[in-house]
Amino acid sequence: MATLDILTLGEAIRAALGVDTGHEGDVARMVTAVSGRIDELVGPVVNRTVTEYHDGGSVIWPRQTPVSAVTTLKHADGATVTVYTEDTWGSAGNADGFLVGQSGSYPHDVRIHRRSGGTNVAWPAGHSSLELFYVAGRAADTASVPERYKEVAIECMRRLWDREASAWARGSDPFVEGGGQSSRFFKVFDYVVAEHLGDEMKPPGIG
């Protein structure tokens, strides 16, 4: 099983499929494929560490959302490196600080402001001069994934198992890269994700 899977193998076999042992490899590949597709549609579920480089400007927009925590934020101007420290809202703030703004109702509205003495200021200019390390996701690990996402993954697994399980004996595995995976695979359950997690779907064009 992959570290970013939404379901454990036991959850997938018992709750989603109700199958006996002997299908572990098939089920594991399916769980990883389903988890990856849900991530693509609603953003990371299980936490992962992300490193990005951003230009200067008024605000930084992390590319993977929601954001669980910002680990490190630096600016490089030649050999001069400034390390920013996270501010606490309402405090006097740091001379070189930052503050993460994240909507409580929409997980993809995340922005990072530069702060100086408790006031928002612009990030220094420069192409890819800001180095951002952060944790994106909603749960520390597979075991901690909220039931809302597990239930969606279980429903997707049930639908896919009925359609795809018998195909493994006849041809290539549809759940591995290069194994015949196509838009057909996603059409089986994309609407399930949209129905149950519609308020968390990423807007079109957001990777």
C-alpha positions as CSV (number, residue, x, y, z in Angstrom):
1,M,0.0,0.0,0.0
2,A,1.1,3.6,-0.7
3,T,1.6,6.1,2.0
4,L,-0.9,8.5,0.4
5,D,-3.7,6.0,0.2
6,I,-7.0,7.0,1.7
7,L,-8.0,3.5,2.7
8,T,-5.9,0.7,4.4
9,L,-5.9,-2.7,2.7
10,G,-8.1,-4.0,5.5
11,E,-10.7,-1.2,5.0
12,A,-10.8,-1.8,1.3
13,I,-11.2,-5.5,1.5
14,R,-13.8,-5.6,4.3
15,A,-15.8,-2.4,3.9
16,A,-15.6,-1.8,0.2
17,L,-15.4,-5.2,-1.5
18,G,-16.2,-7.9,0.9
19,V,-13.8,-10.3,-0.8
20,D,-11.6,-13.1,0.6
21,T,-7.9,-13.0,0.8
22,G,-5.9,-13.7,-2.4
23,H,-6.8,-10.4,-4.1
24,E,-4.5,-8.1,-2.0
25,G,-2.3,-7.0,-4.9
26,D,-5.3,-6.1,-7.1
27,V,-7.0,-4.3,-4.2
28,A,-3.9,-2.3,-3.3
29,R,-3.5,-1.1,-6.9
30,M,-7.1,-0.1,-7.0
31,V,-6.9,1.8,-3.7
32,T,-3.8,3.8,-4.9
33,A,-5.5,4.6,-8.2
34,V,-8.8,5.8,-6.5
35,S,-6.8,7.8,-3.9
36,G,-4.8,9.5,-6.6
37,R,-7.9,10.4,-8.5
38,I,-9.7,11.8,-5.4
39,D,-6.5,13.9,-4.7
40,E,-6.7,15.3,-8.3
41,L,-10.3,16.3,-7.9
42,V,-10.3,17.8,-4.3
43,G,-6.7,18.3,-3.5
44,P,-4.4,16.2,-1.2
45,V,-6.2,14.1,1.5
46,V,-3.2,12.5,3.2
47,N,-0.5,14.9,4.1
48,R,2.6,15.2,1.9
49,T,5.6,17.6,1.9
50,V,5.8,20.0,-1.0
51,T,8.6,22.2,-2.2
52,E,7.8,25.1,-4.5
53,Y,9.5,28.2,-5.9
54,H,7.5,31.4,-6.4
55,D,8.1,34.9,-7.9
56,G,7.8,38.0,-5.7
57,G,4.6,40.0,-5.6
58,S,1.7,40.8,-3.4
59,V,0.9,37.3,-2.2
60,I,2.0,33.7,-2.6
61,W,-0.6,31.1,-3.8
62,P,0.5,27.6,-2.9
63,R,-0.2,25.2,-5.7
64,Q,-1.4,22.2,-3.6
65,T,-4.2,22.9,-1.3
66,P,-5.4,22.7,1.4
67,V,-2.3,23.6,3.4
68,S,-1.8,21.9,6.7
69,A,1.4,23.9,7.7
70,V,4.1,26.0,6.3
71,T,7.5,24.5,7.3
72,T,10.0,27.0,5.9
73,L,9.9,30.1,3.7
74,K,13.0,31.8,2.4
75,H,13.9,34.5,-0.1
76,A,17.2,34.5,-2.0
77,D,18.8,37.6,-3.4
78,G,22.1,36.4,-4.8
79,A,24.0,35.0,-1.8
80,T,21.8,36.8,0.7
81,V,19.1,34.5,2.1
82,T,16.2,35.8,4.3
83,V,14.3,33.3,6.4
84,Y,10.8,34.3,7.3
85,T,9.1,33.4,10.6
86,E,5.3,32.7,10.8
87,D,3.4,35.5,12.5
88,T,0.5,35.0,14.9
89,W,-2.6,36.9,13.9
90,G,-3.1,40.0,16.0
91,S,0.5,40.1,17.3
92,A,3.1,42.8,16.8
93,G,4.7,40.4,14.3
94,N,8.2,39.7,13.1
95,A,10.3,42.1,11.0
96,D,10.5,39.3,8.4
97,G,7.3,37.4,8.9
98,F,4.5,35.6,7.0
99,L,0.9,34.8,7.6
100,V,-1.1,32.0,6.1
101,G,-4.7,33.0,5.1
102,Q,-7.0,30.1,4.5
103,S,-10.8,30.2,4.1
104,G,-12.7,28.2,6.6
105,S,-15.4,27.2,4.1
106,Y,-13.4,26.6,1.0
107,P,-10.1,24.7,1.3
108,H,-8.4,26.0,-1.9
109,D,-8.5,29.6,-1.0
110,V,-5.1,29.7,0.5
111,R,-2.6,32.6,0.3
112,I,0.6,33.5,2.1
113,H,1.2,37.2,3.0
114,R,4.5,38.7,3.8
115,R,4.4,40.6,7.1
116,S,6.6,43.2,8.7
117,G,5.8,44.6,12.1
118,G,2.2,43.3,11.9
119,T,1.5,44.8,8.5
120,N,1.1,43.2,5.1
121,V,3.8,44.2,2.7
122,A,4.9,42.9,-0.8
123,W,7.2,40.0,-1.3
124,P,10.6,41.0,-2.7
125,A,10.8,41.0,-6.5
126,G,12.6,38.2,-8.3
127,H,11.9,35.2,-10.5
128,S,11.5,32.0,-8.4
129,S,13.3,33.8,-5.6
130,L,11.0,32.5,-2.9
131,E,11.5,28.9,-1.7
132,L,8.4,27.5,0.0
133,F,8.3,24.2,2.0
134,Y,4.9,23.2,3.3
135,V,2.6,20.3,4.2
136,A,-0.5,19.9,2.0
137,G,-3.4,17.7,3.0
138,R,-6.1,17.1,5.5
139,A,-4.9,14.1,7.5
140,A,-1.6,13.0,9.0
141,D,-1.8,9.5,7.6
142,T,-4.1,6.9,6.2
143,A,-5.5,5.9,9.6
144,S,-6.4,9.5,10.4
145,V,-8.3,10.3,7.2
146,P,-11.8,11.6,8.1
147,E,-14.7,9.3,7.4
148,R,-16.1,11.6,4.8
149,Y,-13.2,10.8,2.4
150,K,-13.0,7.1,3.4
151,E,-16.7,6.6,2.6
152,V,-16.3,8.2,-0.9
153,A,-13.3,6.0,-1.6
154,I,-15.2,2.9,-0.5
155,E,-18.1,3.8,-2.8
156,C,-15.7,4.3,-5.7
157,M,-14.0,0.9,-4.9
158,R,-17.3,-0.9,-5.0
159,R,-18.2,0.5,-8.4
160,L,-14.8,-0.2,-9.9
161,W,-14.5,-3.7,-8.5
162,D,-17.7,-4.8,-10.2
163,R,-16.6,-3.4,-13.5
164,E,-12.9,-4.1,-13.6
165,A,-12.1,-7.1,-11.4
166,S,-12.7,-9.7,-14.1
167,A,-10.7,-7.7,-16.6
168,W,-7.5,-8.4,-14.8
169,A,-7.6,-12.1,-15.9
170,R,-8.1,-11.2,-19.5
171,G,-5.7,-8.3,-20.1
172,S,-3.5,-5.6,-18.7
173,D,-4.0,-4.2,-15.3
174,P,-6.1,-1.0,-15.6
175,F,-4.8,0.4,-12.3
176,V,-1.1,0.9,-13.1
177,E,0.6,3.4,-15.3
178,G,0.7,2.2,-18.9
179,G,-1.8,-0.6,-18.1
180,G,-4.7,0.6,-20.2
181,Q,-6.0,3.2,-17.8
182,S,-8.3,5.6,-19.7
183,S,-11.0,8.2,-19.2
184,R,-13.4,5.2,-18.8
185,F,-11.8,4.4,-15.5
186,F,-12.6,7.8,-14.1
187,K,-16.1,8.1,-15.5
188,V,-17.1,5.2,-13.2
189,F,-16.8,7.3,-10.1
190,D,-15.9,10.9,-10.8
191,Y,-19.5,11.9,-10.3
192,V,-19.5,10.1,-6.9
193,V,-16.7,12.4,-5.7
194,A,-18.6,15.5,-7.1
195,E,-21.8,14.5,-5.4
196,H,-20.3,13.9,-2.0
197,L,-17.3,16.3,-2.0
198,G,-18.7,19.0,-4.3
199,D,-17.9,21.8,-1.8
200,E,-14.2,20.8,-1.9
201,M,-13.7,20.3,-5.6
202,K,-10.8,22.2,-7.1
203,P,-11.9,24.9,-9.7
204,P,-11.2,24.1,-13.4
205,G,-7.6,24.7,-14.4
206,I,-6.2,24.3,-10.9
207,G,-3.6,21.5,-10.9
